[in-house]
Amino acid sequence: MQLDSQNVTQETLNHLGLVAATGKDLRIAELIDEAIPTKDYRRIVSTGKAAMAMIINGLGFSNRQLYLVSDFFQNKPVDRLLGDGIKAEHLNDDSLGKALDEIAEYGASRLFGEVALKIAMEHKLLSKFARIDTTSFSLEGAFDSSPPEEEAIRVTHGYSKDNRPDLKQVILSLIMTGPSFPIWMEPLSGNTSDKTSLLQTPSVDARI
């Protein structure tokens, strides 16, 4: 049998199949959609599917801007990664941006904590002890020095755990439990002190 080369397409899966399969096993998209249900029946990409698409993009050694994510998926088997009915062109900046707006309105830390807790309980990853620490992410470039909007974090100078005091930064606070499983995540302004932020972090016991 001869194949028509004009009708043959090549798709790249690489390690992204493992990422998508792990997301499916953990029910990440499903749990997000339970917390933030889709209200528009015409919508093709739910908040959970959009979040999973951005996770795959971020772990695809590409991490492109929102308007380029659809290009990233052009040569990928999108239906196998995200489910039937979803195509690369559906993963545009409008659909992904809407999902990010919904997550921001719901509360990114709140959503992360709720999803992580359900996963930890379903897979028996919780332990009697939890560990909390912060790390800093140094950023290059110019950032607005005006006061941030309410509840927004500020990119600014602070104590650099990256040993780059010349660069502005943001802080990430994490609570880990069990076999190094993250149960709580909270982004903080770059000048946040551990002496105050760690004491204000919700405890794992209070959320179970």
Number of C-alpha atoms within 10 A of each C-alpha: 3 4 7 7 7 6 6 8 7 8 12 12 15 10 11 18 15 13 17 20 14 12 18 16 10 18 16 21 20 19 18 22 16 13 15 17 14 17 8 8 7 7 11 16 21 23 28 24 23 24 20 22 24 19 16 25 21 14 13 16 8 11 15 15 13 17 14 14 24 21 15 18 21 15 14 18 19 19 12 13 23 22 13 9 10 17 18 18 12 18 27 17 16 12 18 24 16 14 21 16 14 16 21 13 9 13 13 17 15 15 19 17 20 19 22 21 21 18 20 19 11 11 10 10 18 21 12 8 10 17 14 16 12 19 15 24 16 22 16 9 6 8 11 9 9 7 9 12 8 6 8 11 17 23 23 19 19 21 17 20 14 12 10 16 13 12 17 23 25 22 27 16 18 20 22 19 20 16 9 12 19 20 27 25 21 17 18 21 19 22 19 20 14 15 8 9 14 16 9 9 15 11 15 19 9 6 11 10
